[in-house]
Amino acid sequence: MSANEQWDIVSGVGITAVAVAVARARESQRDDRLIDDPHAEPLIRAAQPPTPMAVDAGGEADALWHEMTDYVSIRSRFFDDWFARACAAGARQAVVLASGLDTRAFRLEWPEGFRVFEIDQPKVLEFKDGALAAEGVRASCERHAVAVDLRDDWSSALVKAGFDAALPTAWLAEGLLPYLPPEAEANLLATVHDLSARGSRIAIESIALARSALLGADLDDTTREWGIDLKGLFSLEDRPDPGGVLAQRGWSVHRDPVGDLAAGFRRPLSGRAQKLGAAGEMVTAERD
């Protein structure tokens, strides 16, 4: 991903947001669903993604979507539950970093007066706002869309949008870190620390793999099936473990291996999702 690259919802990193929405839509159709996202399918229709990303894709593509849906659903359910716990523990606002087509501001129950800030590229947020407005969907919280690139001065834009650094905050970095260059990731974690009052929390999807392993043959297969250069979207450089970085700054860190979460949700992973889950963990931390 180039330093100044911009994208809409069907190009660059934006297309991965559509793919995650497809997984949420497929999961929502299951009787034993872990999440229910009624807004995912309307967003997909509005995006008009390539044919392999149809919610009802069959044939050879179905196996990939089955694997991806299981992983995304476990991840999504974990973070949904984490937000509920963060609110119960006193969080007063939330920030979704690189929100993409995340619909939590619309589908989750939030405390009265709770504020959710969504940060992403201008075209991505513009698309989501327009598509959901056309469906008559309203946020279940006080939602603020912050149109800024996380590689730029996003903290100033966040504060300008009404973020209050004196309040306990719940931060989410879901499906984000593999796309950021090391310096952008380091700056992001440092900025989160600087903007976090005591009692703030963060949840991070972390893949404990060398970049060379993350960009292996399985990703080549997915690239061919989707017709998208996925390898070109990822940052190739290795970087420190985010949980370790936060611990050095005084945060209390907890780790939930994806495999343990899959067992707890009775949703076994297979194929590519199993390999990813074996190396993945959800890192949560609290600033004391």
Phi, psi and omega in degrees: 000121184285158189300323185250017183294136174244155180210156172257198188278349179239025175215161178053216180296337181303325182293333177291330176294323176295317180300318178294322177296323176299316179298319179294322179295318178296318178298322182295342179276349184279146175292328181258034186300145176271335176222159175231108181241093181289350184264349184295313184295318175300325178294321179294316179300318181292327182285331183051061182286173177303153185310318181300349180260015176295143181300326182259026180304133180241201177063217183296330181291337186296323180297317178299314182293325177299313180296313183294321181298318179299314181295311182298323182292319176298313179300313183296316180296319179300314182288327174302311181295323179296319177299319179298318178293321180298318178295317180296332181275358174113006176299139183249347180204160180227151175231120176261110184276127185055063190291334180055231179259028175302135182242018183298327178297341183253330189253344179267159174270129182240152175299154179302132179081003182290142181245133176241124178254126177250123180251127174192179179301145183306314183293327179293312180293322178298317178298311183297315179301315182293317183294317181287325176297322179296335178269359181074022183274135179239148179292149178264017179209184172273102188260138178232120176271122183248102187273094181201149177279135181292349175273356178253193181280075184283337181294321179295319178295322179295313179296320179298330180282354176115003179298137182245108183291352179275351182261146175298132187237145172253114182258141177232128173237089184251124179060036188242310194300325180299339183271344186271138170298156182307317183293325178292321177295317179298317179295322180298312181295322178294320180292318176303316179299313183296330183266002187259120173286164176302141183092354177288156182225157175220145175235132187226133168276121184236131178251110184275063179231146169298148182301326180296325179284323179298326183262040185273199187296327180299322179289329174298317179299315180295321178301316179294320183290324182268340184072029182232137179282081182294324181298328180290347182272337186272152172277133189274341187279139173287161181205168183297155175298128183297326177296320177295322178298315180293321179299321178296335179269006174097010178276147173274120190249138175230146182234133175241105177300140182300323179300321178293321179295319179300318179294318180295325178272001182054046180229080182298143179265153180220163174056226183297326179294325179294319178295317179294317180296327180295334180256357186258152174210152175261115182263122175239146184212152178232138176270115184285000000 
